[in-house]
Amino acid sequence: MFGVGSGELVLILLVILVLFGAKKIPELARGLGKGVKEFKKAQSDLEDEFHKATDDSPKKEK
C-alpha cells in the first residue's frame, strides 16, 4: 500500500492518535468521508455533463 510497511503504518496511526486524541479521530474520519463523497459526486456530475455535451453535439457528415 503506497510503499508503506505495516510497522510504518502502525507508527503513523499512533502519531495521529497522540496528535488528535481518541475523541477527535471519529470526527476527522467522518469529515474525510463526507469530503470523499462530495468529491465523487462532483466527479460523477462532471462526467455526466461531459457525456451529455458530447452526445448532444451535432454530427458532421462527409
Backbone bond lengths (Angstrom), bond angles and torsions (degrees), N, CA, C in turn:
res aa  C-N    CA-C-N  psi(-1)  N-CA   C-N-CA  omega(-1)  CA-C   N-CA-C  phi
1 M - - - 1.456 - - 1.517 109.05 -
2 F 1.319 117.60 99.27 1.465 124.49 177.81 1.516 112.52 56.83
3 G 1.310 118.92 25.59 1.448 122.19 178.17 1.519 113.65 73.18
4 V 1.337 117.84 18.57 1.456 122.18 -179.63 1.520 107.89 -105.85
5 G 1.324 115.29 124.99 1.456 119.66 179.08 1.519 111.55 -78.81
6 S 1.325 116.10 172.60 1.464 120.17 -177.40 1.535 111.44 -66.79
7 G 1.316 117.49 -37.34 1.465 120.19 178.27 1.518 111.94 -65.02
8 E 1.324 116.12 -40.70 1.470 120.19 178.33 1.523 111.20 -67.57
9 L 1.320 116.14 -36.60 1.462 120.80 178.68 1.527 110.76 -64.89
10 V 1.325 117.10 -42.62 1.464 121.45 177.67 1.521 110.01 -62.81
11 L 1.316 117.62 -41.70 1.466 121.30 178.87 1.528 110.92 -62.82
12 I 1.311 117.09 -42.55 1.468 121.26 178.58 1.526 110.02 -62.47
13 L 1.323 117.41 -44.15 1.465 121.09 179.18 1.524 111.63 -63.42
14 L 1.321 117.11 -38.97 1.464 120.48 177.29 1.526 111.65 -65.19
15 V 1.315 117.28 -40.91 1.464 120.80 177.98 1.527 110.26 -63.33
16 I 1.322 117.11 -41.95 1.469 120.75 177.62 1.517 110.18 -62.69
17 L 1.332 117.44 -41.75 1.454 121.72 179.24 1.529 111.04 -62.35
18 V 1.322 117.07 -42.27 1.465 120.93 179.74 1.525 110.74 -68.43
19 L 1.335 117.57 -41.99 1.463 120.50 -177.03 1.530 113.06 -69.16
20 F 1.312 117.49 -42.41 1.452 120.37 -172.57 1.522 114.02 -103.82
21 G 1.303 118.29 -20.86 1.456 120.82 -178.40 1.519 111.27 83.62
22 A 1.317 115.20 158.74 1.458 121.00 -174.68 1.529 112.09 -68.19
23 K 1.319 118.28 -29.48 1.466 120.78 -177.08 1.523 112.33 -75.79
24 K 1.318 117.95 -28.07 1.465 121.30 -177.11 1.524 113.57 -85.15
25 I 1.313 118.27 -22.43 1.465 121.15 -174.66 1.534 112.24 -61.89
26 P 1.346 120.41 -46.34 1.477 118.32 177.34 1.529 112.52 -61.55
27 E 1.320 116.43 -36.18 1.460 120.47 177.83 1.531 110.82 -65.36
28 L 1.317 116.99 -42.08 1.462 120.98 177.46 1.524 111.14 -65.25
29 A 1.326 117.14 -41.57 1.461 121.29 179.55 1.530 110.51 -65.27
30 R 1.326 116.41 -39.38 1.465 120.65 178.32 1.525 110.37 -63.32
31 G 1.327 116.69 -44.52 1.463 120.87 178.23 1.518 111.97 -63.78
32 L 1.319 116.38 -40.17 1.462 120.73 177.93 1.527 110.57 -64.99
33 G 1.321 117.07 -40.97 1.456 121.41 177.95 1.519 112.02 -62.66
34 K 1.332 116.57 -42.31 1.469 120.30 178.04 1.523 110.68 -64.52
35 G 1.329 116.15 -39.15 1.463 120.10 178.49 1.519 112.00 -63.76
36 V 1.313 116.72 -43.58 1.467 120.97 178.88 1.523 110.25 -64.93
37 K 1.334 116.37 -40.11 1.469 120.69 179.06 1.528 110.86 -62.83
38 E 1.325 116.93 -44.38 1.469 121.03 178.68 1.530 111.06 -64.80
39 F 1.330 116.76 -38.87 1.460 120.71 179.03 1.527 110.44 -63.67
40 K 1.326 116.93 -44.87 1.466 120.56 179.70 1.524 110.90 -64.89
41 K 1.331 117.04 -38.04 1.465 120.85 178.72 1.523 110.07 -64.94
42 A 1.325 116.72 -44.52 1.464 120.48 178.89 1.529 110.53 -63.76
43 Q 1.317 117.10 -40.17 1.465 121.24 177.97 1.523 110.60 -62.98
44 S 1.317 116.66 -44.02 1.459 121.16 179.44 1.530 111.00 -63.94
45 D 1.333 116.58 -43.21 1.463 120.50 178.11 1.524 111.13 -61.68
46 L 1.314 116.52 -41.67 1.460 121.04 179.52 1.532 110.66 -65.00
47 E 1.322 117.18 -42.17 1.463 120.46 177.75 1.526 110.86 -63.68
48 D 1.335 116.77 -41.62 1.466 120.20 178.31 1.525 110.95 -61.23
49 E 1.330 116.91 -44.06 1.462 120.86 179.16 1.530 110.69 -63.65
50 F 1.321 116.47 -39.60 1.458 120.69 178.74 1.524 110.57 -63.14
51 H 1.341 116.00 -45.71 1.466 119.44 -179.95 1.527 111.15 -65.57
52 K 1.318 116.99 -38.13 1.464 120.04 177.52 1.527 110.73 -63.95
53 A 1.312 116.07 -42.24 1.464 120.38 -178.65 1.521 111.41 -66.15
54 T 1.317 117.21 -38.62 1.461 119.36 -179.48 1.521 111.38 -76.88
55 D 1.321 118.44 -29.99 1.462 121.16 178.76 1.518 111.95 -76.28
56 D 1.323 117.44 -31.71 1.466 121.31 -176.61 1.522 112.79 -85.38
57 S 1.331 117.88 -12.69 1.454 119.19 -176.93 1.528 110.20 -69.14
58 P 1.326 116.95 142.00 1.470 119.34 -179.26 1.531 110.29 -66.96
59 K 1.312 115.35 141.89 1.475 121.78 179.41 1.526 109.16 -84.29
60 K 1.326 116.37 137.22 1.457 121.25 176.97 1.520 108.53 -85.79
61 E 1.328 116.55 134.48 1.456 120.82 177.43 1.513 109.52 -102.86
62 K 1.326 115.86 145.94 1.479 119.67 179.17 1.488 110.49 -91.50
